[in-house]
Amino acid sequence: MATDETSIKVSTAARDRLAQLATEHGTTIRSLVEDLAQSTPTQAEYAERAELARAELASALGSAPSPEAEEKARALLERLGGAVHGPRAAA
């Protein structure tokens, strides 16, 4: 094993599911897990994106949305089927 590699212990069921997913996507478990790790934002990254979005809105509209407006937007996205992964608290 190369020095920049490690192993992850998962249940047999999780391994089997990852293998099935990898096969269906024409890739390997390794690539599947690495892609997940690289493409899924951390909570800190979500918070940073939210702050950037608030700054953009403030620049375009003259003021940032209120916490109430943000909560309404989150609720609408949830009703429409959008996943809300980031922090729930307004900055």
Biopython code that builds the backbone (N, CA, C, O; Angstrom):
import numpy as np
from Bio.PDB.StructureBuilder import StructureBuilder

atoms = [
    (1, "MET", "N", (0.849, -1.174, 0.000)),
    (1, "MET", "CA", (0.000, 0.000, 0.000)),
    (1, "MET", "C", (0.896, 1.238, 0.000)),
    (1, "MET", "O", (1.849, 1.308, 0.776)),
    (2, "ALA", "N", (0.608, 2.195, -0.843)),
    (2, "ALA", "CA", (1.383, 3.433, -0.912)),
    (2, "ALA", "C", (1.202, 4.250, 0.368)),
    (2, "ALA", "O", (0.232, 4.069, 1.103)),
    (3, "THR", "N", (2.142, 5.140, 0.617)),
    (3, "THR", "CA", (2.095, 5.920, 1.858)),
    (3, "THR", "C", (0.930, 6.897, 1.902)),
    (3, "THR", "O", (0.555, 7.338, 2.989)),
    (4, "ASP", "N", (0.350, 7.249, 0.773)),
    (4, "ASP", "CA", (-0.777, 8.179, 0.771)),
    (4, "ASP", "C", (-2.127, 7.461, 0.737)),
    (4, "ASP", "O", (-3.145, 8.071, 0.407)),
    (5, "GLU", "N", (-2.141, 6.194, 1.070)),
    (5, "GLU", "CA", (-3.375, 5.416, 1.081)),
    (5, "GLU", "C", (-3.661, 4.904, 2.484)),
    (5, "GLU", "O", (-2.761, 4.784, 3.315)),
    (6, "THR", "N", (-4.916, 4.610, 2.730)),
    (6, "THR", "CA", (-5.337, 4.018, 3.992)),
    (6, "THR", "C", (-6.497, 3.082, 3.704)),
    (6, "THR", "O", (-6.950, 2.986, 2.563)),
    (7, "SER", "N", (-6.971, 2.407, 4.704)),
    (7, "SER", "CA", (-8.138, 1.543, 4.529)),
    (7, "SER", "C", (-9.248, 2.036, 5.453)),
    (7, "SER", "O", (-9.003, 2.715, 6.450)),
    (8, "ILE", "N", (-10.464, 1.674, 5.089)),
    (8, "ILE", "CA", (-11.644, 2.047, 5.859)),
    (8, "ILE", "C", (-12.405, 0.764, 6.145)),
    (8, "ILE", "O", (-12.672, -0.017, 5.231)),
    (9, "LYS", "N", (-12.754, 0.541, 7.394)),
    (9, "LYS", "CA", (-13.519, -0.654, 7.751)),
    (9, "LYS", "C", (-15.010, -0.317, 7.701)),
    (9, "LYS", "O", (-15.467, 0.652, 8.306)),
    (10, "VAL", "N", (-15.742, -1.132, 6.972)),
    (10, "VAL", "CA", (-17.200, -1.014, 6.890)),
    (10, "VAL", "C", (-17.784, -2.406, 7.045)),
    (10, "VAL", "O", (-17.071, -3.405, 6.950)),
    (11, "SER", "N", (-19.077, -2.463, 7.283)),
    (11, "SER", "CA", (-19.728, -3.767, 7.388)),
    (11, "SER", "C", (-19.695, -4.468, 6.029)),
    (11, "SER", "O", (-19.514, -3.841, 4.986)),
    (12, "THR", "N", (-19.871, -5.756, 6.078)),
    (12, "THR", "CA", (-19.928, -6.532, 4.840)),
    (12, "THR", "C", (-21.065, -6.049, 3.957)),
    (12, "THR", "O", (-20.922, -5.975, 2.736)),
    (13, "ALA", "N", (-22.194, -5.721, 4.573)),
    (13, "ALA", "CA", (-23.348, -5.232, 3.804)),
    (13, "ALA", "C", (-23.016, -3.917, 3.105)),
    (13, "ALA", "O", (-23.376, -3.724, 1.944)),
    (14, "ALA", "N", (-22.333, -3.017, 3.804)),
    (14, "ALA", "CA", (-21.957, -1.740, 3.193)),
    (14, "ALA", "C", (-20.971, -1.973, 2.053)),
    (14, "ALA", "O", (-21.094, -1.366, 0.989)),
    (15, "ARG", "N", (-19.993, -2.852, 2.274)),
    (15, "ARG", "CA", (-19.030, -3.166, 1.217)),
    (15, "ARG", "C", (-19.733, -3.726, -0.008)),
    (15, "ARG", "O", (-19.440, -3.322, -1.133)),
    (16, "ASP", "N", (-20.663, -4.658, 0.202)),
    (16, "ASP", "CA", (-21.383, -5.267, -0.911)),
    (16, "ASP", "C", (-22.206, -4.235, -1.669)),
    (16, "ASP", "O", (-22.277, -4.261, -2.898)),
    (17, "ARG", "N", (-22.829, -3.324, -0.918)),
    (17, "ARG", "CA", (-23.615, -2.271, -1.576)),
    (17, "ARG", "C", (-22.714, -1.331, -2.367)),
    (17, "ARG", "O", (-23.042, -0.944, -3.488)),
    (18, "LEU", "N", (-21.575, -0.966, -1.777)),
    (18, "LEU", "CA", (-20.622, -0.121, -2.504)),
    (18, "LEU", "C", (-20.135, -0.811, -3.774)),
    (18, "LEU", "O", (-19.980, -0.170, -4.814)),
    (19, "ALA", "N", (-19.897, -2.105, -3.689)),
    (19, "ALA", "CA", (-19.466, -2.856, -4.869)),
    (19, "ALA", "C", (-20.545, -2.839, -5.945)),
    (19, "ALA", "O", (-20.246, -2.663, -7.126)),
    (20, "GLN", "N", (-21.796, -3.020, -5.538)),
    (20, "GLN", "CA", (-22.899, -2.987, -6.502)),
    (20, "GLN", "C", (-23.018, -1.602, -7.135)),
    (20, "GLN", "O", (-23.163, -1.481, -8.351)),
    (21, "LEU", "N", (-22.958, -0.563, -6.307)),
    (21, "LEU", "CA", (-23.032, 0.805, -6.833)),
    (21, "LEU", "C", (-21.880, 1.092, -7.791)),
    (21, "LEU", "O", (-22.074, 1.694, -8.847)),
    (22, "ALA", "N", (-20.692, 0.659, -7.415)),
    (22, "ALA", "CA", (-19.531, 0.885, -8.273)),
    (22, "ALA", "C", (-19.704, 0.188, -9.621)),
    (22, "ALA", "O", (-19.425, 0.769, -10.670)),
    (23, "THR", "N", (-20.159, -1.046, -9.582)),
    (23, "THR", "CA", (-20.391, -1.786, -10.822)),
    (23, "THR", "C", (-21.422, -1.075, -11.694)),
    (23, "THR", "O", (-21.218, -0.915, -12.898)),
    (24, "GLU", "N", (-22.525, -0.649, -11.087)),
    (24, "GLU", "CA", (-23.580, 0.031, -11.840)),
    (24, "GLU", "C", (-23.105, 1.351, -12.438)),
    (24, "GLU", "O", (-23.622, 1.792, -13.464)),
    (25, "HIS", "N", (-22.124, 1.979, -11.801)),
    (25, "HIS", "CA", (-21.597, 3.250, -12.302)),
    (25, "HIS", "C", (-20.337, 3.067, -13.142)),
    (25, "HIS", "O", (-19.732, 4.042, -13.588)),
    (26, "GLY", "N", (-19.949, 1.820, -13.354)),
    (26, "GLY", "CA", (-18.779, 1.541, -14.177)),
    (26, "GLY", "C", (-17.483, 2.050, -13.561)),
    (26, "GLY", "O", (-16.603, 2.539, -14.270)),
    (27, "THR", "N", (-17.367, 1.935, -12.255)),
    (27, "THR", "CA", (-16.186, 2.431, -11.560)),
    (27, "THR", "C", (-15.787, 1.445, -10.469)),
    (27, "THR", "O", (-16.300, 0.328, -10.417)),
    (28, "THR", "N", (-14.898, 1.849, -9.624)),
    (28, "THR", "CA", (-14.453, 1.014, -8.507)),
    (28, "THR", "C", (-14.983, 1.586, -7.198)),
    (28, "THR", "O", (-15.409, 2.739, -7.139)),
    (29, "ILE", "N", (-14.952, 0.760, -6.140)),
    (29, "ILE", "CA", (-15.336, 1.258, -4.817)),
    (29, "ILE", "C", (-14.436, 2.427, -4.445)),
    (29, "ILE", "O", (-14.909, 3.443, -3.937)),
    (30, "ARG", "N", (-13.154, 2.285, -4.696)),
    (30, "ARG", "CA", (-12.207, 3.354, -4.380)),
    (30, "ARG", "C", (-12.625, 4.671, -5.041)),
    (30, "ARG", "O", (-12.707, 5.701, -4.371)),
    (31, "SER", "N", (-12.884, 4.643, -6.330)),
    (31, "SER", "CA", (-13.279, 5.854, -7.044)),
    (31, "SER", "C", (-14.604, 6.401, -6.533)),
    (31, "SER", "O", (-14.786, 7.611, -6.405)),
    (32, "LEU", "N", (-15.522, 5.492, -6.245)),
    (32, "LEU", "CA", (-16.822, 5.898, -5.727)),
    (32, "LEU", "C", (-16.669, 6.659, -4.409)),
    (32, "LEU", "O", (-17.261, 7.725, -4.236)),
    (33, "VAL", "N", (-15.886, 6.119, -3.490)),
    (33, "VAL", "CA", (-15.682, 6.744, -2.190)),
    (33, "VAL", "C", (-14.893, 8.049, -2.335)),
    (33, "VAL", "O", (-15.227, 9.047, -1.697)),
    (34, "GLU", "N", (-13.847, 8.044, -3.174)),
    (34, "GLU", "CA", (-13.060, 9.260, -3.374)),
    (34, "GLU", "C", (-13.909, 10.367, -3.996)),
    (34, "GLU", "O", (-13.795, 11.527, -3.603)),
    (35, "ASP", "N", (-14.756, 10.020, -4.962)),
    (35, "ASP", "CA", (-15.641, 11.015, -5.574)),
    (35, "ASP", "C", (-16.614, 11.592, -4.541)),
    (35, "ASP", "O", (-16.860, 12.798, -4.522)),
    (36, "LEU", "N", (-17.162, 10.732, -3.689)),
    (36, "LEU", "CA", (-18.060, 11.190, -2.636)),
    (36, "LEU", "C", (-17.345, 12.166, -1.706)),
    (36, "LEU", "O", (-17.869, 13.232, -1.384)),
    (37, "ALA", "N", (-16.150, 11.788, -1.284)),
    (37, "ALA", "CA", (-15.394, 12.631, -0.356)),
    (37, "ALA", "C", (-15.052, 13.982, -0.977)),
    (37, "ALA", "O", (-15.081, 15.004, -0.291)),
    (38, "GLN", "N", (-14.731, 13.995, -2.258)),
    (38, "GLN", "CA", (-14.344, 15.247, -2.912)),
    (38, "GLN", "C", (-15.543, 16.111, -3.309)),
    (38, "GLN", "O", (-15.422, 17.335, -3.366)),
    (39, "SER", "N", (-16.676, 15.508, -3.580)),
    (39, "SER", "CA", (-17.816, 16.263, -4.094)),
    (39, "SER", "C", (-18.828, 16.676, -3.031)),
    (39, "SER", "O", (-19.727, 17.467, -3.317)),
    (40, "THR", "N", (-18.701, 16.159, -1.817)),
    (40, "THR", "CA", (-19.646, 16.490, -0.758)),
    (40, "THR", "C", (-19.065, 17.576, 0.131)),
    (40, "THR", "O", (-18.048, 17.365, 0.792)),
    (41, "PRO", "N", (-19.710, 18.747, 0.150)),
    (41, "PRO", "CA", (-19.179, 19.843, 0.974)),
    (41, "PRO", "C", (-19.273, 19.542, 2.467)),
    (41, "PRO", "O", (-20.190, 18.861, 2.927)),
    (42, "THR", "N", (-18.311, 20.063, 3.201)),
    (42, "THR", "CA", (-18.344, 19.983, 4.660)),
    (42, "THR", "C", (-19.302, 21.053, 5.183)),
    (42, "THR", "O", (-19.727, 21.931, 4.432)),
    (43, "GLN", "N", (-19.641, 20.979, 6.469)),
    (43, "GLN", "CA", (-20.498, 22.003, 7.062)),
    (43, "GLN", "C", (-19.850, 23.386, 6.932)),
    (43, "GLN", "O", (-20.540, 24.371, 6.672)),
    (44, "ALA", "N", (-18.546, 23.460, 7.110)),
    (44, "ALA", "CA", (-17.847, 24.744, 6.975)),
    (44, "ALA", "C", (-17.941, 25.270, 5.542)),
    (44, "ALA", "O", (-18.100, 26.472, 5.334)),
    (45, "GLU", "N", (-17.845, 24.381, 4.562)),
    (45, "GLU", "CA", (-17.973, 24.803, 3.159)),
    (45, "GLU", "C", (-19.392, 25.268, 2.847)),
    (45, "GLU", "O", (-19.579, 26.243, 2.120)),
    (46, "TYR", "N", (-20.402, 24.570, 3.396)),
    (46, "TYR", "CA", (-21.784, 25.034, 3.226)),
    (46, "TYR", "C", (-21.958, 26.428, 3.828)),
    (46, "TYR", "O", (-22.573, 27.299, 3.214)),
    (47, "ALA", "N", (-21.420, 26.636, 5.024)),
    (47, "ALA", "CA", (-21.545, 27.943, 5.679)),
    (47, "ALA", "C", (-20.865, 29.020, 4.852)),
    (47, "ALA", "O", (-21.391, 30.125, 4.718)),
    (48, "GLU", "N", (-19.704, 28.709, 4.297)),
    (48, "GLU", "CA", (-18.992, 29.679, 3.456)),
    (48, "GLU", "C", (-19.801, 30.010, 2.208)),
    (48, "GLU", "O", (-19.901, 31.174, 1.819)),
    (49, "ARG", "N", (-20.379, 28.988, 1.581)),
    (49, "ARG", "CA", (-21.215, 29.219, 0.393)),
    (49, "ARG", "C", (-22.430, 30.083, 0.731)),
    (49, "ARG", "O", (-22.808, 30.971, -0.033)),
    (50, "ALA", "N", (-23.035, 29.807, 1.890)),
    (50, "ALA", "CA", (-24.201, 30.590, 2.305)),
    (50, "ALA", "C", (-23.816, 32.046, 2.520)),
    (50, "ALA", "O", (-24.553, 32.950, 2.127)),
    (51, "GLU", "N", (-22.678, 32.273, 3.133)),
    (51, "GLU", "CA", (-22.224, 33.642, 3.363)),
    (51, "GLU", "C", (-21.935, 34.351, 2.046)),
    (51, "GLU", "O", (-22.262, 35.528, 1.893)),
    (52, "LEU", "N", (-21.328, 33.651, 1.098)),
    (52, "LEU", "CA", (-21.079, 34.235, -0.221)),
    (52, "LEU", "C", (-22.392, 34.566, -0.931)),
    (52, "LEU", "O", (-22.507, 35.603, -1.585)),
    (53, "ALA", "N", (-23.376, 33.682, -0.798)),
    (53, "ALA", "CA", (-24.684, 33.929, -1.417)),
    (53, "ALA", "C", (-25.350, 35.152, -0.790)),
    (53, "ALA", "O", (-25.930, 35.976, -1.497)),
    (54, "ARG", "N", (-25.268, 35.272, 0.546)),
    (54, "ARG", "CA", (-25.833, 36.450, 1.217)),
    (54, "ARG", "C", (-25.163, 37.726, 0.725)),
    (54, "ARG", "O", (-25.830, 38.733, 0.489)),
    (55, "ALA", "N", (-23.847, 37.682, 0.573)),
    (55, "ALA", "CA", (-23.115, 38.861, 0.102)),
    (55, "ALA", "C", (-23.526, 39.218, -1.322)),
    (55, "ALA", "O", (-23.682, 40.395, -1.644)),
    (56, "GLU", "N", (-23.701, 38.216, -2.173)),
    (56, "GLU", "CA", (-24.155, 38.459, -3.548)),
    (56, "GLU", "C", (-25.551, 39.078, -3.567)),
    (56, "GLU", "O", (-25.807, 40.027, -4.309)),
    (57, "LEU", "N", (-26.452, 38.537, -2.747)),
    (57, "LEU", "CA", (-27.804, 39.096, -2.674)),
    (57, "LEU", "C", (-27.785, 40.522, -2.147)),
    (57, "LEU", "O", (-28.488, 41.392, -2.659)),
    (58, "ALA", "N", (-26.987, 40.753, -1.134)),
    (58, "ALA", "CA", (-26.887, 42.102, -0.576)),
    (58, "ALA", "C", (-26.363, 43.071, -1.620)),
    (58, "ALA", "O", (-26.830, 44.206, -1.703)),
    (59, "SER", "N", (-25.401, 42.636, -2.413)),
    (59, "SER", "CA", (-24.840, 43.487, -3.459)),
    (59, "SER", "C", (-25.873, 43.773, -4.550)),
    (59, "SER", "O", (-25.996, 44.902, -5.024)),
    (60, "ALA", "N", (-26.613, 42.730, -4.941)),
    (60, "ALA", "CA", (-27.585, 42.882, -6.026)),
    (60, "ALA", "C", (-28.855, 43.599, -5.594)),
    (60, "ALA", "O", (-29.426, 44.384, -6.350)),
    (61, "LEU", "N", (-29.300, 43.317, -4.345)),
    (61, "LEU", "CA", (-30.587, 43.843, -3.887)),
    (61, "LEU", "C", (-30.467, 45.023, -2.932)),
    (61, "LEU", "O", (-31.452, 45.703, -2.645)),
    (62, "GLY", "N", (-29.269, 45.257, -2.448)),
    (62, "GLY", "CA", (-29.090, 46.346, -1.499)),
    (62, "GLY", "C", (-29.185, 45.915, -0.046)),
    (62, "GLY", "O", (-28.846, 46.685, 0.853)),
    (63, "SER", "N", (-29.642, 44.691, 0.192)),
    (63, "SER", "CA", (-29.680, 44.159, 1.559)),
    (63, "SER", "C", (-29.730, 42.640, 1.491)),
    (63, "SER", "O", (-30.202, 42.063, 0.512)),
    (64, "ALA", "N", (-29.240, 42.009, 2.539)),
    (64, "ALA", "CA", (-29.256, 40.542, 2.603)),
    (64, "ALA", "C", (-30.637, 40.079, 3.059)),
    (64, "ALA", "O", (-31.349, 40.823, 3.733)),
    (65, "PRO", "N", (-31.017, 38.866, 2.698)),
    (65, "PRO", "CA", (-32.307, 38.357, 3.153)),
    (65, "PRO", "C", (-32.319, 38.180, 4.670)),
    (65, "PRO", "O", (-31.290, 37.886, 5.279)),
    (66, "SER", "N", (-33.470, 38.358, 5.259)),
    (66, "SER", "CA", (-33.625, 38.171, 6.697)),
    (66, "SER", "C", (-33.573, 36.686, 7.032)),
    (66, "SER", "O", (-33.768, 35.848, 6.151)),
    (67, "PRO", "N", (-33.316, 36.350, 8.284)),
    (67, "PRO", "CA", (-33.370, 34.932, 8.667)),
    (67, "PRO", "C", (-34.725, 34.304, 8.346)),
    (67, "PRO", "O", (-34.793, 33.132, 7.975)),
    (68, "GLU", "N", (-35.801, 35.076, 8.486)),
    (68, "GLU", "CA", (-37.137, 34.552, 8.164)),
    (68, "GLU", "C", (-37.254, 34.229, 6.676)),
    (68, "GLU", "O", (-37.824, 33.204, 6.302)),
    (69, "ALA", "N", (-36.713, 35.106, 5.829)),
    (69, "ALA", "CA", (-36.751, 34.859, 4.387)),
    (69, "ALA", "C", (-35.925, 33.634, 4.027)),
    (69, "ALA", "O", (-36.322, 32.846, 3.169)),
    (70, "GLU", "N", (-34.775, 33.468, 4.681)),
    (70, "GLU", "CA", (-33.953, 32.290, 4.431)),
    (70, "GLU", "C", (-34.700, 31.020, 4.828)),
    (70, "GLU", "O", (-34.657, 30.025, 4.104)),
    (71, "GLU", "N", (-35.373, 31.046, 5.955)),
    (71, "GLU", "CA", (-36.122, 29.869, 6.408)),
    (71, "GLU", "C", (-37.262, 29.552, 5.449)),
    (71, "GLU", "O", (-37.524, 28.381, 5.171)),
    (72, "LYS", "N", (-37.944, 30.571, 4.940)),
    (72, "LYS", "CA", (-39.001, 30.338, 3.950)),
    (72, "LYS", "C", (-38.429, 29.709, 2.689)),
    (72, "LYS", "O", (-39.036, 28.809, 2.108)),
    (73, "ALA", "N", (-37.263, 30.179, 2.267)),
    (73, "ALA", "CA", (-36.623, 29.619, 1.074)),
    (73, "ALA", "C", (-36.243, 28.160, 1.310)),
    (73, "ALA", "O", (-36.444, 27.323, 0.429)),
    (74, "ARG", "N", (-35.694, 27.842, 2.489)),
    (74, "ARG", "CA", (-35.348, 26.455, 2.818)),
    (74, "ARG", "C", (-36.601, 25.571, 2.798)),
    (74, "ARG", "O", (-36.585, 24.470, 2.248)),
    (75, "ALA", "N", (-37.673, 26.064, 3.399)),
    (75, "ALA", "CA", (-38.913, 25.291, 3.449)),
    (75, "ALA", "C", (-39.442, 25.031, 2.046)),
    (75, "ALA", "O", (-39.902, 23.930, 1.745)),
    (76, "LEU", "N", (-39.376, 26.048, 1.184)),
    (76, "LEU", "CA", (-39.825, 25.882, -0.195)),
    (76, "LEU", "C", (-38.980, 24.836, -0.915)),
    (76, "LEU", "O", (-39.519, 23.978, -1.613)),
    (77, "LEU", "N", (-37.666, 24.900, -0.751)),
    (77, "LEU", "CA", (-36.797, 23.911, -1.383)),
    (77, "LEU", "C", (-37.102, 22.502, -0.889)),
    (77, "LEU", "O", (-37.121, 21.552, -1.671)),
    (78, "GLU", "N", (-37.339, 22.375, 0.398)),
    (78, "GLU", "CA", (-37.673, 21.054, 0.942)),
    (78, "GLU", "C", (-38.985, 20.542, 0.355)),
    (78, "GLU", "O", (-39.091, 19.364, 0.014)),
    (79, "ARG", "N", (-39.986, 21.415, 0.235)),
    (79, "ARG", "CA", (-41.270, 21.007, -0.361)),
    (79, "ARG", "C", (-41.098, 20.612, -1.819)),
    (79, "ARG", "O", (-41.792, 19.723, -2.310)),
    (80, "LEU", "N", (-40.180, 21.266, -2.509)),
    (80, "LEU", "CA", (-39.946, 20.966, -3.922)),
    (80, "LEU", "C", (-39.030, 19.764, -4.117)),
    (80, "LEU", "O", (-38.772, 19.351, -5.248)),
    (81, "GLY", "N", (-38.540, 19.202, -3.012)),
    (81, "GLY", "CA", (-37.711, 18.015, -3.104)),
    (81, "GLY", "C", (-36.224, 18.283, -3.056)),
    (81, "GLY", "O", (-35.429, 17.355, -3.203)),
    (82, "GLY", "N", (-35.833, 19.510, -2.856)),
    (82, "GLY", "CA", (-34.407, 19.823, -2.752)),
    (82, "GLY", "C", (-33.887, 19.427, -1.390)),
    (82, "GLY", "O", (-34.558, 19.628, -0.377)),
    (83, "ALA", "N", (-32.721, 18.879, -1.364)),
    (83, "ALA", "CA", (-32.100, 18.490, -0.093)),
    (83, "ALA", "C", (-31.409, 19.697, 0.522)),
    (83, "ALA", "O", (-30.736, 20.461, -0.169)),
    (84, "VAL", "N", (-31.581, 19.856, 1.804)),
    (84, "VAL", "CA", (-30.900, 20.909, 2.531)),
    (84, "VAL", "C", (-29.863, 20.228, 3.403)),
    (84, "VAL", "O", (-30.193, 19.584, 4.398)),
    (85, "HIS", "N", (-28.589, 20.381, 3.011)),
    (85, "HIS", "CA", (-27.516, 19.692, 3.710)),
    (85, "HIS", "C", (-26.758, 20.626, 4.654)),
    (85, "HIS", "O", (-26.160, 20.175, 5.631)),
    (86, "GLY", "N", (-26.786, 21.878, 4.370)),
    (86, "GLY", "CA", (-25.943, 22.806, 5.118)),
    (86, "GLY", "C", (-26.510, 23.181, 6.464)),
    (86, "GLY", "O", (-27.577, 22.711, 6.859)),
    (87, "PRO", "N", (-25.787, 24.035, 7.168)),
    (87, "PRO", "CA", (-26.227, 24.458, 8.486)),
    (87, "PRO", "C", (-27.566, 25.180, 8.424)),
    (87, "PRO", "O", (-27.844, 25.895, 7.461)),
    (88, "ARG", "N", (-28.378, 24.999, 9.424)),
    (88, "ARG", "CA", (-29.701, 25.605, 9.461)),
    (88, "ARG", "C", (-29.674, 27.027, 10.027)),
    (88, "ARG", "O", (-30.588, 27.807, 9.757)),
    (89, "ALA", "N", (-28.679, 27.369, 10.780)),
    (89, "ALA", "CA", (-28.629, 28.676, 11.414)),
    (89, "ALA", "C", (-28.175, 29.742, 10.417)),
    (89, "ALA", "O", (-27.273, 29.509, 9.613)),
    (90, "ALA", "N", (-28.800, 30.893, 10.480)),
    (90, "ALA", "CA", (-28.395, 32.013, 9.647)),
    (90, "ALA", "C", (-27.123, 32.620, 10.211)),
    (90, "ALA", "O", (-26.884, 32.596, 11.418)),
    (91, "ALA", "N", (-26.316, 33.164, 9.316)),
    (91, "ALA", "CA", (-25.056, 33.775, 9.764)),
    (91, "ALA", "C", (-25.293, 35.113, 10.394)),
    (91, "ALA", "O", (-24.345, 35.768, 10.827)),
]
sb = StructureBuilder()
sb.init_structure("model")
sb.init_model(0)
sb.init_chain("A")
sb.init_seg("    ")
for serial, (resi, resn, name, xyz) in enumerate(atoms, 1):
    if name == "N":
        sb.init_residue(resn, " ", resi, " ")
    sb.init_atom(name, np.array(xyz, "f"), 0.0, 1.0, " ", f" {name:<3s}", serial, name[0])
structure = sb.get_structure()
